Amino acid sequence: MEFSELYSKARSVLNPRKLSESAEAGGVGAAILAADGKVYTGVCIDTASSMGFCAEHAAAAAMITAGQNLVLKMVAVNWDGEILPPCGRCREFISQLHPDNLDAQVMVDGDTVVTLRELLPYLWHGGF
């Protein structure tokens, strides 16, 4: 699967909305291509007390729920369609789900794809 299709899938789940006085969701969408060939998507949930999570976490949770944990490619986009590199928490989270996830391709902007390993050059866990 090309990144253009993965990008489209991430963008398709965007739906920025207010959930309550203290929570919003859907301003960032993410798509993960797993080793089973399926794409798992998710959106961010932001809360006033910082208990929310990123779109990459939501997509990874959907992937884990389906019994998968090996990521081949991933991308996240905001409501303007801008590609967002994963935050440090998401980088670390994905890296711990499968040792080969360090080789996952991550689109960090429209012209740049890097591996998760390149985004985590000094691993505390030694790459498992």
Residue frames as qw, qx, qy, qz and C-alpha x, y, z in Angstrom:
[[0.000, 0.889, 0.457, 0.000, 0.00, 0.00, 0.00],
 [0.389, 0.461, -0.017, 0.798, 1.30, 3.42, -0.93],
 [0.209, -0.276, -0.478, 0.807, 1.46, 6.20, 1.65],
 [0.235, -0.086, -0.233, -0.940, -1.01, 8.25, -0.41],
 [0.587, -0.337, -0.631, -0.379, -3.71, 5.65, 0.29],
 [0.522, -0.330, -0.628, 0.473, -2.74, 5.39, 3.96],
 [0.070, -0.062, -0.144, 0.985, -2.88, 9.19, 4.21],
 [0.413, -0.234, -0.419, -0.774, -6.39, 9.17, 2.71],
 [0.619, -0.383, -0.686, -0.028, -7.53, 6.61, 5.27],
 [0.377, -0.265, -0.471, 0.752, -6.14, 8.71, 8.12],
 [0.097, -0.010, -0.068, -0.993, -7.82, 11.81, 6.76],
 [0.434, -0.310, -0.645, -0.546, -11.15, 10.01, 6.30],
 [0.517, -0.474, -0.682, 0.208, -11.62, 9.53, 10.06],
 [0.160, 0.024, -0.235, 0.959, -11.11, 13.19, 10.93],
 [0.288, -0.674, -0.566, -0.378, -14.19, 14.63, 12.61],
 [0.212, 0.129, -0.454, 0.856, -13.23, 17.45, 15.00],
 [0.465, -0.600, -0.432, -0.487, -15.92, 17.84, 17.62],
 [0.191, -0.426, 0.544, -0.697, -16.56, 18.81, 21.20],
 [0.469, -0.191, -0.862, -0.023, -17.58, 15.83, 23.32],
 [0.455, -0.730, -0.483, 0.165, -18.25, 17.74, 26.53],
 [0.118, -0.989, 0.062, -0.070, -17.12, 20.86, 28.37],
 [0.426, -0.729, 0.520, 0.127, -13.80, 19.15, 29.09],
 [0.610, -0.112, 0.725, 0.299, -13.23, 16.86, 26.10],
 [0.519, 0.654, -0.217, -0.506, -12.74, 17.13, 22.35],
 [0.706, -0.082, 0.676, 0.195, -12.00, 14.48, 19.73],
 [0.691, 0.534, 0.468, 0.134, -11.25, 13.88, 16.09],
 [0.119, 0.945, -0.158, -0.260, -8.85, 16.73, 15.33],
 [0.046, 0.585, -0.778, -0.225, -6.09, 14.28, 14.37],
 [0.953, 0.127, 0.079, -0.264, -6.56, 11.02, 12.50],
 [0.171, -0.578, 0.782, 0.160, -4.05, 8.19, 12.15],
 [0.929, 0.239, -0.110, -0.262, -3.76, 5.10, 10.01],
 [0.370, -0.531, 0.760, 0.058, -1.56, 2.07, 10.61],
 [0.796, 0.316, -0.436, -0.277, -0.85, -0.60, 8.02],
 [0.666, -0.456, 0.566, -0.167, -0.32, -3.83, 9.94],
 [0.129, -0.367, 0.881, 0.270, 1.42, -7.01, 8.85],
 [0.457, 0.325, 0.820, -0.115, -1.96, -8.64, 8.11],
 [0.202, 0.256, 0.573, 0.752, -2.42, -6.11, 5.29],
 [0.147, -0.795, -0.577, -0.118, -5.28, -4.33, 7.04],
 [0.155, 0.428, -0.134, 0.880, -5.39, -0.65, 7.91],
 [0.395, -0.611, -0.622, 0.291, -6.37, 0.37, 11.42],
 [0.102, 0.590, 0.079, 0.797, -7.48, 3.93, 12.10],
 [0.418, -0.592, -0.560, 0.403, -8.07, 6.11, 15.12],
 [0.058, 0.808, 0.092, 0.579, -8.60, 9.68, 16.25],
 [0.267, 0.179, -0.551, 0.770, -7.22, 11.68, 19.14],
 [0.438, -0.750, -0.474, -0.147, -9.20, 12.37, 22.28],
 [0.281, 0.345, -0.335, 0.831, -8.16, 15.48, 24.21],
 [0.486, -0.707, -0.513, -0.015, -9.33, 16.11, 27.76],
 [0.118, -0.904, 0.127, -0.390, -8.83, 19.02, 30.13],
 [0.661, -0.650, 0.366, -0.081, -7.07, 16.80, 32.66],
 [0.209, 0.640, -0.716, -0.186, -4.65, 15.29, 30.11],
 [0.621, -0.097, 0.757, -0.181, -6.23, 11.85, 30.29],
 [0.759, 0.561, 0.016, -0.330, -6.82, 11.65, 26.55],
 [0.672, -0.232, 0.586, 0.390, -4.63, 10.00, 23.96],
 [0.089, 0.508, -0.482, -0.708, -3.26, 10.45, 20.47],
 [0.785, 0.376, -0.120, -0.477, -4.74, 9.17, 17.22],
 [0.450, 0.445, -0.774, -0.010, -1.80, 6.77, 16.86],
 [0.201, -0.145, 0.850, -0.465, -2.71, 5.20, 20.21],
 [0.686, 0.253, 0.326, -0.599, -6.32, 4.77, 19.09],
 [0.710, 0.476, -0.418, -0.308, -5.24, 3.17, 15.80],
 [0.237, 0.378, -0.873, 0.198, -2.81, 0.88, 17.63],
 [0.439, -0.028, 0.697, -0.567, -5.55, -0.13, 20.07],
 [0.792, 0.355, 0.022, -0.497, -7.79, -1.10, 17.14],
 [0.554, 0.500, -0.662, -0.073, -4.90, -3.11, 15.68],
 [0.034, -0.268, 0.879, -0.393, -4.25, -4.89, 19.00],
 [0.637, 0.114, 0.442, -0.620, -7.98, -5.58, 19.39],
 [0.809, 0.429, -0.196, -0.351, -7.89, -7.30, 15.99],
 [0.948, -0.196, 0.215, 0.129, -5.01, -9.50, 17.16],
 [0.692, 0.554, -0.054, 0.460, -2.19, -7.70, 15.35],
 [0.471, -0.827, 0.013, 0.306, 0.89, -5.93, 16.73],
 [0.586, -0.137, 0.387, 0.698, 3.37, -5.59, 13.84],
 [0.253, 0.867, 0.140, -0.406, 3.28, -2.18, 12.16],
 [0.695, 0.262, 0.377, 0.553, 4.53, -1.79, 8.60],
 [0.200, 0.361, 0.171, 0.895, 3.58, 1.85, 7.95],
 [0.179, -0.709, -0.598, 0.328, 1.89, 4.69, 9.79],
 [0.166, 0.329, 0.154, 0.917, 0.79, 8.28, 9.27],
 [0.107, -0.661, -0.601, 0.435, -1.16, 10.92, 11.21],
 [0.164, 0.412, 0.322, 0.837, -2.84, 14.08, 9.90],
 [0.035, 0.351, 0.484, -0.801, -4.55, 17.09, 11.41],
 [0.390, 0.665, 0.568, -0.287, -7.82, 18.71, 10.30],
 [0.255, 0.809, -0.219, -0.482, -5.96, 20.81, 7.73],
 [0.923, 0.382, -0.044, 0.009, -4.50, 17.67, 6.16],
 [0.128, 0.795, -0.563, 0.188, -1.03, 18.43, 7.49],
 [0.865, -0.003, -0.483, 0.137, 1.04, 15.33, 8.24],
 [0.408, -0.791, 0.322, -0.323, 2.19, 15.16, 11.85],
 [0.469, 0.316, -0.793, 0.228, 5.15, 13.12, 13.07],
 [0.709, -0.500, -0.496, -0.047, 4.26, 10.97, 16.09],
 [0.303, -0.836, 0.291, -0.353, 4.97, 12.47, 19.49],
 [0.118, 0.498, -0.821, 0.253, 7.54, 10.85, 21.74],
 [0.580, -0.091, 0.647, -0.486, 4.92, 8.93, 23.70],
 [0.856, 0.383, 0.072, -0.340, 3.50, 7.42, 20.50],
 [0.491, 0.617, -0.615, 0.007, 6.96, 6.55, 19.19],
 [0.125, -0.374, 0.844, -0.363, 7.79, 4.71, 22.39],
 [0.710, 0.083, 0.467, -0.520, 4.38, 3.04, 22.62],
 [0.829, 0.469, -0.159, -0.261, 4.51, 1.63, 19.07],
 [0.337, 0.598, -0.718, 0.112, 8.14, 0.51, 19.56],
 [0.291, -0.288, 0.813, -0.414, 7.14, -1.66, 22.52],
 [0.809, 0.162, 0.198, -0.529, 4.30, -3.52, 20.77],
 [0.958, 0.225, 0.129, 0.124, 6.62, -5.64, 18.59],
 [0.561, -0.518, 0.309, 0.567, 10.44, -5.62, 18.26],
 [0.469, 0.227, 0.556, 0.647, 10.20, -5.27, 14.46],
 [0.090, 0.912, 0.401, -0.011, 8.10, -2.11, 14.80],
 [0.346, -0.694, 0.206, 0.597, 11.40, -0.24, 14.94],
 [0.309, -0.052, 0.662, 0.681, 11.55, -0.90, 11.18],
 [0.268, 0.734, 0.617, -0.089, 8.06, 0.51, 10.57],
 [0.292, 0.289, 0.275, 0.869, 7.96, 3.28, 7.97],
 [0.094, -0.725, -0.496, 0.468, 6.61, 6.53, 9.38],
 [0.298, 0.637, 0.303, 0.643, 5.56, 9.43, 7.17],
 [0.381, -0.506, -0.352, 0.689, 6.68, 12.59, 8.99],
 [0.213, 0.613, 0.002, -0.761, 5.85, 15.09, 6.25],
 [0.739, 0.559, 0.109, -0.360, 4.72, 15.05, 2.64],
 [0.609, 0.666, -0.430, -0.016, 8.16, 14.24, 1.29],
 [0.079, 0.537, -0.774, 0.327, 9.78, 12.33, 4.13],
 [0.925, -0.247, -0.179, -0.228, 9.41, 8.77, 5.35],
 [0.083, 0.581, -0.741, 0.326, 11.70, 7.45, 8.07],
 [0.628, -0.180, -0.756, 0.037, 11.79, 4.36, 10.23],
 [0.602, -0.760, -0.153, -0.194, 10.61, 4.38, 13.80],
 [0.824, -0.235, -0.086, 0.508, 14.19, 3.44, 14.72],
 [0.396, 0.380, 0.054, 0.834, 15.37, 6.74, 13.20],
 [0.308, -0.718, -0.137, -0.609, 12.86, 8.57, 15.39],
 [0.763, -0.628, 0.101, -0.115, 14.16, 6.72, 18.47],
 [0.586, 0.622, -0.481, 0.195, 17.95, 6.74, 18.02],
 [0.112, 0.402, -0.756, 0.505, 18.89, 6.03, 21.64],
 [0.732, -0.328, -0.459, -0.383, 16.62, 3.23, 22.82],
 [0.404, -0.560, 0.552, -0.468, 16.50, 2.59, 26.54],
 [0.887, -0.080, 0.379, -0.251, 15.44, -1.00, 25.89],
 [0.310, -0.456, 0.745, 0.376, 18.16, -1.77, 23.34],
 [0.495, 0.291, -0.522, -0.631, 15.71, -2.69, 20.58],
 [0.887, -0.122, 0.280, -0.347, 14.58, -5.80, 22.46]]
